[in-house]
Amino acid sequence: MDFEKNQDFASSDELKLLKKLFNDFKEKYKISSPELLNEIDKKEILIPASIFNETLSSLESAVKYLRENLNLANKKISEELNRSEKTISQSYNSAKEKLAENFDIKETKYYIPASILAERKFSVLESIVKFLHEKLNLNYSEIGRVLKRDPRTIWTVYNRSNVKGGAG
């Protein structure tokens, strides 16, 4: 989408109406944006970037969110993330030990499709960084803020993924 069309779209009455309906649904049914988006698009599970933190690994964060916030069973999570049920169970248990309380889901502009985490060629963090950098055009500093990681770490992770053959 070119810049002019994007500007027209961003200021359209239809988008304003859609945002109002979206917010009305969230308020009426007391659900978060990710929960509503997941209901709208059942074929793609979206993970809010706001769940990532300094305490948990990226996989632990994703598994904890999918298990506690979307109420998915380990079997379903293992299918979605292309990992064994044992890995999912261990990640969840580790996440609960490190961070017992539930996520306080904050609104975010960025959602990570769970399907990108299934690519085993890359680590979970590499997949997330590649997605945010290549698909959403965020710079390393912005990605660092979103994922609560040092921008130098983000740069290193991105470059490591390119060495693995993922230059996009």
Backbone as CSV, one residue per row, in Angstrom:
resi,resn,N_x,N_y,N_z,CA_x,CA_y,CA_z,C_x,C_y,C_z
1,MET,0.859,-1.174,0.000,0.000,0.000,0.000,0.902,1.232,0.000
2,ASP,0.699,2.144,-0.964,1.567,3.313,-0.994,1.126,4.343,0.044
3,PHE,1.958,5.353,0.263,1.746,6.307,1.348,0.416,7.047,1.220
4,GLU,0.083,7.500,-0.001,-1.169,8.254,-0.194,-2.390,7.414,0.152
5,LYS,-2.415,6.188,-0.349,-3.542,5.300,-0.050,-3.604,5.008,1.447
6,ASN,-2.439,4.832,2.048,-2.364,4.555,3.478,-2.946,5.722,4.268
7,GLN,-2.649,6.945,3.866,-3.190,8.131,4.535,-4.715,8.173,4.400
8,ASP,-5.227,7.872,3.208,-6.675,7.851,3.000,-7.324,6.806,3.895
9,PHE,-6.717,5.648,3.951,-7.229,4.557,4.779,-7.224,4.950,6.251
10,ALA,-6.106,5.505,6.712,-5.943,5.845,8.129,-6.956,6.882,8.600
11,SER,-7.403,7.736,7.711,-8.346,8.787,8.117,-9.779,8.503,7.646
12,SER,-10.039,7.317,7.131,-11.357,7.003,6.581,-12.419,6.885,7.674
13,ASP,-13.634,7.196,7.299,-14.772,7.058,8.209,-15.010,5.592,8.560
14,GLU,-14.759,4.695,7.593,-14.949,3.272,7.838,-14.007,2.774,8.934
15,LEU,-12.766,3.239,8.895,-11.820,2.813,9.918,-12.221,3.366,11.284
16,LYS,-12.687,4.598,11.324,-13.155,5.179,12.588,-14.326,4.363,13.145
17,LEU,-15.243,3.972,12.278,-16.388,3.154,12.697,-15.923,1.783,13.190
18,LEU,-14.995,1.183,12.459,-14.458,-0.115,12.867,-13.787,-0.028,14.240
19,LYS,-13.014,1.020,14.470,-12.358,1.204,15.770,-13.395,1.360,16.875
20,LYS,-14.466,2.114,16.598,-15.517,2.299,17.600,-16.195,0.963,17.915
21,LEU,-16.536,0.207,16.878,-17.155,-1.110,17.084,-16.225,-2.033,17.864
22,PHE,-14.970,-2.010,17.513,-13.962,-2.835,18.179,-13.928,-2.500,19.671
23,ASN,-13.843,-1.214,19.988,-13.792,-0.782,21.386,-15.096,-1.085,22.124
24,ASP,-16.219,-0.916,21.439,-17.512,-1.240,22.048,-17.599,-2.730,22.395
25,PHE,-17.141,-3.588,21.492,-17.130,-5.034,21.737,-16.255,-5.369,22.933
26,LYS,-15.059,-4.787,22.974,-14.138,-5.056,24.079,-14.770,-4.682,25.411
27,GLU,-15.418,-3.527,25.433,-16.043,-3.052,26.670,-17.247,-3.908,27.046
28,LYS,-18.116,-4.183,26.089,-19.335,-4.936,26.354,-19.030,-6.345,26.858
29,TYR,-18.055,-7.017,26.219,-17.764,-8.406,26.561,-16.557,-8.564,27.483
30,LYS,-16.009,-7.423,27.914,-14.885,-7.428,28.871,-13.749,-8.344,28.400
31,ILE,-13.328,-8.134,27.149,-12.217,-8.904,26.613,-11.136,-7.963,26.096
32,SER,-9.936,-8.477,26.005,-8.805,-7.679,25.539,-8.763,-7.661,24.009
33,SER,-7.963,-6.767,23.479,-7.790,-6.704,22.025,-7.320,-8.028,21.437
34,PRO,-6.286,-8.667,22.030,-5.848,-9.931,21.444,-6.944,-11.001,21.455
35,GLU,-7.722,-11.045,22.522,-8.798,-12.034,22.587,-9.828,-11.780,21.488
36,LEU,-10.174,-10.508,21.279,-11.138,-10.166,20.242,-10.563,-10.451,18.862
37,LEU,-9.308,-10.084,18.638,-8.679,-10.359,17.346,-8.610,-11.852,17.080
38,ASN,-8.340,-12.624,18.108,-8.295,-14.073,17.931,-9.670,-14.636,17.599
39,GLU,-10.719,-14.043,18.136,-12.072,-14.486,17.806,-12.424,-14.114,16.368
40,ILE,-11.979,-12.936,15.933,-12.269,-12.476,14.575,-11.555,-13.347,13.557
41,ASP,-10.309,-13.652,13.819,-9.492,-14.402,12.877,-9.065,-15.714,13.519
42,LYS,-9.983,-16.652,13.586,-9.740,-17.924,14.286,-8.568,-18.714,13.719
43,LYS,-8.217,-18.474,12.452,-7.157,-19.293,11.887,-5.769,-18.802,12.291
44,GLU,-5.635,-17.604,12.812,-4.331,-17.098,13.232,-4.394,-16.616,14.675
45,ILE,-3.561,-17.187,15.507,-3.479,-16.769,16.905,-2.485,-15.622,16.988
46,LEU,-2.908,-14.531,17.605,-2.052,-13.352,17.738,-1.627,-13.174,19.187
47,ILE,-0.341,-12.903,19.368,0.229,-12.723,20.698,0.597,-11.254,20.861
48,PRO,0.045,-10.575,21.864,0.382,-9.153,22.035,1.850,-8.997,22.440
49,ALA,2.531,-8.075,21.791,3.951,-7.850,22.081,4.156,-7.363,23.517
50,SER,3.117,-6.831,24.134,3.235,-6.287,25.494,3.484,-7.364,26.554
51,ILE,3.344,-8.644,26.207,3.588,-9.699,27.206,5.069,-9.973,27.422
52,PHE,5.903,-9.599,26.464,7.318,-9.920,26.566,7.961,-9.046,27.636
53,ASN,8.862,-9.659,28.400,9.433,-8.973,29.554,10.856,-9.445,29.817
54,GLU,11.474,-8.838,30.824,12.864,-9.151,31.159,12.993,-10.463,31.930
55,THR,11.919,-10.919,32.534,11.952,-12.084,33.417,11.901,-13.413,32.674
56,LEU,11.066,-13.494,31.648,10.843,-14.753,30.941,11.513,-14.762,29.572
57,SER,11.849,-15.961,29.105,12.316,-16.090,27.728,11.126,-15.829,26.806
58,SER,11.399,-15.629,25.545,10.317,-15.386,24.584,9.376,-16.576,24.490
59,LEU,9.936,-17.788,24.502,9.091,-18.984,24.454,8.248,-19.096,25.719
60,GLU,8.843,-18.867,26.873,8.093,-18.938,28.130,6.947,-17.928,28.129
61,SER,7.220,-16.715,27.661,6.173,-15.682,27.600,5.030,-16.113,26.695
62,ALA,5.377,-16.608,25.514,4.347,-17.021,24.556,3.512,-18.173,25.113
63,VAL,4.173,-19.169,25.674,3.456,-20.330,26.214,2.557,-19.922,27.378
64,LYS,3.070,-19.108,28.275,2.283,-18.638,29.427,1.044,-17.880,28.949
65,TYR,1.211,-17.009,27.962,0.085,-16.250,27.416,-0.944,-17.188,26.779
66,LEU,-0.473,-18.088,25.926,-1.393,-18.991,25.230,-2.143,-19.893,26.206
67,ARG,-1.473,-20.313,27.243,-2.084,-21.216,28.232,-3.050,-20.468,29.144
68,GLU,-2.606,-19.360,29.723,-3.411,-18.679,30.744,-4.410,-17.679,30.175
69,ASN,-4.041,-16.975,29.130,-4.915,-15.931,28.619,-5.869,-16.420,27.533
70,LEU,-5.402,-17.374,26.730,-6.274,-17.909,25.680,-6.806,-19.297,26.025
71,ASN,-6.397,-19.817,27.191,-6.883,-21.109,27.690,-6.655,-22.262,26.718
72,LEU,-5.511,-22.244,26.037,-5.189,-23.335,25.124,-4.510,-24.468,25.895
73,ALA,-4.791,-25.682,25.502,-4.160,-26.857,26.105,-2.740,-26.993,25.568
74,ASN,-1.893,-27.671,26.328,-0.508,-27.882,25.901,-0.436,-28.511,24.509
75,LYS,-1.334,-29.449,24.232,-1.330,-30.114,22.924,-1.548,-29.099,21.804
76,LYS,-2.516,-28.217,21.959,-2.803,-27.197,20.943,-1.615,-26.232,20.813
77,ILE,-1.041,-25.835,21.943,0.119,-24.927,21.908,1.279,-25.603,21.190
78,SER,1.501,-26.875,21.477,2.610,-27.588,20.835,2.404,-27.662,19.318
79,GLU,1.165,-27.822,18.894,0.858,-27.837,17.456,1.093,-26.459,16.841
80,GLU,0.621,-25.430,17.512,0.756,-24.062,16.994,2.213,-23.615,16.903
81,LEU,3.013,-23.999,17.900,4.401,-23.536,17.969,5.401,-24.552,17.420
82,ASN,4.898,-25.694,16.946,5.758,-26.717,16.357,6.835,-27.180,17.339
83,ARG,6.391,-27.464,18.543,7.288,-27.947,19.599,6.608,-29.114,20.299
84,SER,7.395,-29.920,20.967,6.827,-31.080,21.650,5.991,-30.631,22.849
85,GLU,5.050,-31.477,23.235,4.246,-31.172,24.427,5.135,-31.083,25.660
86,LYS,6.185,-31.886,25.700,7.115,-31.855,26.824,7.804,-30.477,26.913
87,THR,8.239,-29.952,25.779,8.871,-28.617,25.756,7.889,-27.556,26.219
88,ILE,6.651,-27.658,25.766,5.619,-26.690,26.151,5.371,-26.779,27.649
89,SER,5.241,-27.989,28.167,5.005,-28.187,29.597,6.167,-27.635,30.425
90,GLN,7.390,-27.928,30.015,8.565,-27.428,30.737,8.633,-25.897,30.682
91,SER,8.334,-25.327,29.529,8.354,-23.864,29.384,7.309,-23.216,30.277
92,TYR,6.125,-23.808,30.308,5.061,-23.258,31.144,5.428,-23.346,32.625
93,ASN,5.916,-24.498,33.054,6.295,-24.666,34.459,7.409,-23.693,34.843
94,SER,8.377,-23.527,33.983,9.469,-22.589,34.229,8.939,-21.154,34.312
95,ALA,8.030,-20.816,33.416,7.437,-19.467,33.412,6.673,-19.208,34.706
96,LYS,5.906,-20.212,35.158,5.136,-20.058,36.402,6.048,-19.887,37.607
97,GLU,7.189,-20.574,37.612,8.151,-20.425,38.715,8.741,-19.018,38.738
98,LYS,9.061,-18.508,37.572,9.691,-17.192,37.479,8.691,-16.046,37.662
99,LEU,7.460,-16.277,37.189,6.445,-15.214,37.191,5.089,-15.855,37.488
100,ALA,4.759,-15.934,38.771,3.537,-16.630,39.180,2.270,-15.880,38.780
101,GLU,2.307,-14.544,38.847,1.085,-13.783,38.555,0.769,-13.799,37.064
102,ASN,-0.507,-13.603,36.755,-0.955,-13.553,35.369,-0.439,-12.292,34.705
103,PHE,-0.346,-12.354,33.385,0.062,-11.173,32.625,-0.985,-10.084,32.769
104,ASP,-0.521,-8.862,32.931,-1.390,-7.700,32.855,-1.308,-7.252,31.394
105,ILE,-2.284,-7.666,30.609,-2.234,-7.404,29.177,-2.508,-5.928,28.914
106,LYS,-1.499,-5.275,28.371,-1.619,-3.860,28.028,-1.900,-3.749,26.535
107,GLU,-2.642,-2.727,26.184,-2.893,-2.489,24.767,-1.557,-2.250,24.078
108,THR,-1.441,-2.736,22.877,-0.219,-2.568,22.110,-0.567,-2.413,20.643
109,LYS,0.322,-1.782,19.922,0.132,-1.640,18.477,0.607,-2.883,17.750
110,TYR,1.348,-3.736,18.453,2.017,-4.840,17.786,1.552,-6.193,18.311
111,TYR,1.225,-7.069,17.368,0.818,-8.434,17.676,1.672,-9.386,16.858
112,ILE,2.102,-10.447,17.488,2.964,-11.428,16.844,2.113,-12.640,16.466
113,PRO,2.061,-13.002,15.182,1.333,-14.217,14.808,2.045,-15.445,15.382
114,ALA,1.313,-16.293,16.059,1.921,-17.491,16.654,2.574,-18.355,15.588
115,SER,2.063,-18.308,14.380,2.598,-19.149,13.300,4.061,-18.852,12.992
116,ILE,4.513,-17.625,13.230,5.927,-17.332,12.923,6.863,-18.009,13.922
117,LEU,6.335,-18.357,15.099,7.163,-19.012,16.106,7.362,-20.495,15.791
118,ALA,6.613,-21.009,14.837,6.701,-22.423,14.480,7.886,-22.718,13.566
119,GLU,8.494,-21.707,13.003,9.656,-21.897,12.121,10.855,-22.288,12.965
120,ARG,11.223,-23.546,12.940,12.268,-24.070,13.817,13.676,-23.711,13.367
121,LYS,13.788,-23.142,12.182,15.103,-22.711,11.696,15.666,-21.616,12.598
122,PHE,14.757,-20.862,13.238,15.147,-19.741,14.080,14.673,-19.954,15.513
123,SER,15.363,-19.310,16.453,14.871,-19.319,17.834,13.587,-18.491,17.878
124,VAL,12.854,-18.609,18.966,11.618,-17.838,19.108,11.931,-16.339,19.048
125,LEU,12.956,-15.909,19.770,13.317,-14.485,19.763,13.750,-14.034,18.365
126,GLU,14.517,-14.856,17.661,14.924,-14.497,16.299,13.702,-14.325,15.403
127,SER,12.743,-15.229,15.517,11.531,-15.139,14.692,10.759,-13.856,14.984
128,ILE,10.650,-13.513,16.254,9.915,-12.306,16.638,10.639,-11.060,16.123
129,VAL,11.945,-11.010,16.323,12.730,-9.844,15.885,12.653,-9.703,14.365
130,LYS,12.804,-10.815,13.642,12.707,-10.765,12.170,11.336,-10.234,11.747
131,PHE,10.278,-10.720,12.385,8.932,-10.280,12.043,8.776,-8.775,12.279
132,LEU,9.175,-8.320,13.451,9.016,-6.895,13.777,9.871,-6.008,12.877
133,HIS,11.054,-6.486,12.517,11.957,-5.678,11.691,11.557,-5.721,10.208
134,GLU,11.300,-6.911,9.699,11.056,-7.067,8.263,9.614,-6.822,7.848
135,LYS,8.670,-7.206,8.684,7.257,-7.069,8.302,6.638,-5.766,8.811
136,LEU,7.051,-5.335,9.999,6.467,-4.112,10.567,7.423,-2.920,10.486
137,ASN,8.602,-3.157,9.928,9.589,-2.097,9.684,10.013,-1.326,10.929
138,LEU,10.094,-2.018,12.055,10.575,-1.374,13.277,12.098,-1.416,13.288
139,ASN,12.712,-0.358,13.824,14.172,-0.382,13.941,14.551,-1.110,15.234
140,TYR,15.852,-1.343,15.415,16.319,-2.138,16.559,15.941,-1.501,17.893
141,SER,16.000,-0.202,17.946,15.661,0.511,19.174,14.174,0.341,19.514
142,GLU,13.327,0.459,18.507,11.881,0.274,18.713,11.580,-1.165,19.133
143,ILE,12.224,-2.110,18.484,12.009,-3.517,18.838,12.466,-3.767,20.264
144,GLY,13.599,-3.171,20.643,14.096,-3.306,22.014,13.077,-2.810,23.032
145,ARG,12.459,-1.674,22.739,11.433,-1.129,23.651,10.222,-2.056,23.723
146,VAL,9.786,-2.539,22.572,8.612,-3.408,22.521,8.852,-4.704,23.296
147,LEU,10.031,-5.291,23.117,10.326,-6.590,23.739,11.040,-6.475,25.082
148,LYS,11.296,-5.238,25.492,12.002,-4.972,26.759,13.374,-5.641,26.779
149,ARG,14.094,-5.420,25.677,15.452,-5.937,25.514,16.348,-4.799,25.035
150,ASP,17.625,-4.931,25.273,18.597,-3.941,24.838,18.657,-3.940,23.297
151,PRO,18.657,-2.755,22.667,18.727,-2.699,21.198,19.954,-3.418,20.625
152,ARG,21.050,-3.447,21.383,22.242,-4.169,20.907,21.977,-5.669,20.860
153,THR,21.188,-6.154,21.800,20.792,-7.566,21.784,19.921,-7.846,20.559
154,ILE,19.012,-6.922,20.280,18.118,-7.071,19.128,18.935,-7.109,17.846
155,TRP,19.906,-6.222,17.720,20.776,-6.191,16.541,21.493,-7.528,16.383
156,THR,22.046,-8.030,17.484,22.776,-9.300,17.471,21.854,-10.451,17.060
157,VAL,20.667,-10.488,17.646,19.701,-11.552,17.342,19.304,-11.505,15.872
158,TYR,19.043,-10.308,15.359,18.645,-10.173,13.951,19.768,-10.637,13.031
159,ASN,20.976,-10.207,13.311,22.104,-10.593,12.469,22.386,-12.089,12.549
160,ARG,22.199,-12.669,13.720,22.381,-14.118,13.868,21.352,-14.862,13.005
161,SER,20.127,-14.345,12.944,19.109,-15.007,12.122,19.474,-14.910,10.638
162,ASN,20.096,-13.821,10.233,20.507,-13.693,8.832,21.646,-14.644,8.498
163,VAL,22.535,-14.870,9.447,23.618,-15.838,9.237,23.038,-17.238,9.032
164,LYS,21.946,-17.518,9.722,21.299,-18.831,9.598,20.609,-18.987,8.233
165,GLY,20.566,-17.906,7.469,19.968,-17.996,6.150,18.639,-17.318,6.041
166,GLY,18.362,-16.392,6.949,17.054,-15.760,6.936,17.050,-14.330,6.470
167,ALA,18.041,-13.897,5.710,18.034,-12.510,5.229,16.782,-12.319,4.393
168,GLY,16.023,-11.292,4.777,14.760,-11.126,4.073,14.701,-9.840,3.436
